[in-house]
Amino acid sequence: MARFHIQDVRSLENAPTSPASLRSKIGEMILSSTVARAKVEAINTETGEYRVVLQGTLDKEEGRFEGK
């Protein structure tokens, strides 16, 4: 698994808009976090539009999840 660092957070805004690519980047971020939570800010049942806010703390201990 690739480590997700604090410097990578801004790259989420520039990620390709495909759901698979965004899923991969957000998944890496969540798995590299010591704490993660989500809050649904808005949902429109007529259009299917939604807004979800992720909040967490990235693990700063290098190698923690890489078997080092």
C-alpha positions, 0 to 999 in steps of 0.5 A: 500500500502506498503511504499517504502524506499530509502533502498529498491532501491537496492532490485530491482536488486535482485527481481525475474525476473518475470514481475509481481514481478518487476511491483509490486516493481517498482509500489510501488516505483513510488507511494511512490515518490513525483516526478517520470519520465522515460527516454527511453535510448535504444530500439531495434525494431528487438529484442524487447529489451529496456532500460528505466531509472526511476528517482525520489524522494522518499517521506520522509514524513512518513505516507503521503499516509497511511492516517496518 
